[in-house]
Amino acid sequence: MSIARYILVLGALCVALSACASTKMTCFSDPSFQGAQFSNFVVQVANGDLEAQSLISSKACEALSAEGAHCTPALEVFPPTRTFSNQEKADLLRSKDVDGYLVIILGGGSSSSQYIGSQHFGTVNVYGNTATGSGGSVPIYAFTRMEGYDLVLVDTETLQKAWVGGARTSGRGLLNITDNVFASSLGHELADSLKEAGHL
């Protein structure tokens, strides 16, 4: 393989494996809650399996806690083995001095892979006047993924929506389309958006 081709394939391999993940969010604060700050959150993921609910709410709480807020995943407040009415939820949140009830709704998503080339390899063995060789190739794919989310921040005192947001997380590269990376990206953008809106 020529040096130029080797560099090209190596570059493609790096893109396929690493690249990046990012979240873009559009949000709106209710006029009645402009500049209203929240310091104690419970984060509820309204749909998805328990693993997704636990991961996303935990990463959101990590990001909010890094900004100085207190945050608890809803699974720790509302055990999934029990059923709570809306009033029971509101009473429980107030009893714990929670002022911000943040609900995350998982939207649609998509993922794909695209063949971008192959990494070729080979070996040659020489025994006296005889040479034998073997070789092969490994296909290289570029992976992409996108997930959408709707977010609602409820003021527990009035039970009114204080802030709403819509987010889209996208990533390229095998290492950056995992659930963990996506949840971290969403959590950081969520905290940044709430801080920018004056709610942190």
Long-range contacts (C-beta under 8 A, 24 or more apart in sequence): 1-120, 8-117, 9-117, 9-118, 9-119, 9-120, 9-140, 12-116, 12-117, 12-140, 12-142, 13-119, 13-140, 15-116, 15-142, 15-172, 15-173, 16-116, 16-140, 16-141, 16-142, 16-143, 16-173, 16-174, 17-173, 17-174, 17-175, 18-173, 18-174, 18-175, 18-176, 19-171, 19-172, 19-173, 19-176, 20-171, 20-172, 20-173, 20-176, 21-169, 21-170, 21-171, 21-172, 21-173, 21-176, 21-177, 21-181, 21-182, 21-185, 22-169, 22-170, 22-171, 22-185, 23-167, 23-168, 23-169, 23-170, 23-185, 23-186, 23-188, 23-189, 24-167, 24-168, 24-189, 25-151, 25-165, 25-166, 25-167, 25-168, 25-189, 25-190, 25-193, 26-165, 26-166, 26-167, 27-151, 27-163, 27-164, 27-165, 27-166, 27-193, 27-197, 28-163, 28-164, 28-165, 29-162, 29-163, 29-197, 29-198, 29-199, 30-160, 30-161, 30-162, 30-163, 32-160, 32-162, 33-155, 33-160, 33-162, 33-163, 33-199, 34-198, 35-198, 36-155, 36-162, 36-198, 36-199, 37-198, 37-199, 37-200, 38-69, 38-99, 38-100, 38-153, 38-155, 38-162, 38-194, 38-199, 38-200, 39-68, 39-69, 39-70, 39-99, 39-100, 40-69, 40-70, 40-71, 40-96, 40-97, 40-98, 40-99, 40-100, 41-69, 41-70, 41-71, 41-72, 41-98, 41-99, 41-100, 41-101, 41-102, 42-71, 42-72, 42-73, 42-74, 42-77, 42-93, 42-96, 42-98, 42-100, 42-101, 42-102, 43-71, 43-72, 43-73, 43-74, 43-102, 43-104, 44-74, 44-78, 44-101, 44-102, 44-103, 44-104, 45-74, 45-103, 45-104, 45-105, 45-106, 46-103, 46-104, 46-105, 46-106, 47-105, 47-106, 48-106, 50-75, 50-80, 51-179, 52-106, 52-179, 55-179, 55-180, 55-183, 56-104, 56-106, 56-183, 56-186, 56-187, 57-104, 58-183, 59-180, 59-183, 59-184, 59-186, 59-187, 60-102, 60-104, 60-183, 60-186, 60-187, 60-190, 60-191, 61-187, 62-184, 62-187, 63-184, 63-187, 63-188, 63-190, 63-191, 64-187, 64-190, 64-191, 64-194, 64-200, 66-191, 67-191, 67-194, 67-195, 67-200, 68-200, 69-100, 69-200, 72-96, 72-98, 90-156, 90-159, 93-156, 94-156, 94-157, 98-156, 99-155, 99-156, 99-157, 100-153, 100-154, 100-155, 100-156, 100-162, 100-199, 101-153, 101-154, 101-156, 102-151, 102-152, 102-153, 102-154, 102-190, 103-151, 103-152, 103-153, 103-154, 104-149, 104-150, 104-151, 104-186, 105-149, 105-150, 105-151, 105-152, 106-147, 106-148, 106-149, 107-147, 107-148, 107-149, 107-150, 108-148, 109-145, 109-146, 109-147, 109-148, 110-145, 110-146, 111-143, 111-144, 111-145, 111-146, 111-177, 112-143, 112-144, 112-145, 113-141, 113-142, 113-143, 113-144, 114-141, 114-142, 114-144, 115-139, 115-140, 115-141, 116-140, 116-141, 116-142, 142-172, 142-173, 143-172, 143-173, 143-174, 143-177, 144-170, 144-171, 144-172, 144-177, 145-170, 145-171, 145-177, 145-182, 146-170, 146-171, 147-182, 149-186, 151-190, 153-194, 153-199, 162-199, 163-194, 163-197, 163-199, 165-190, 165-193
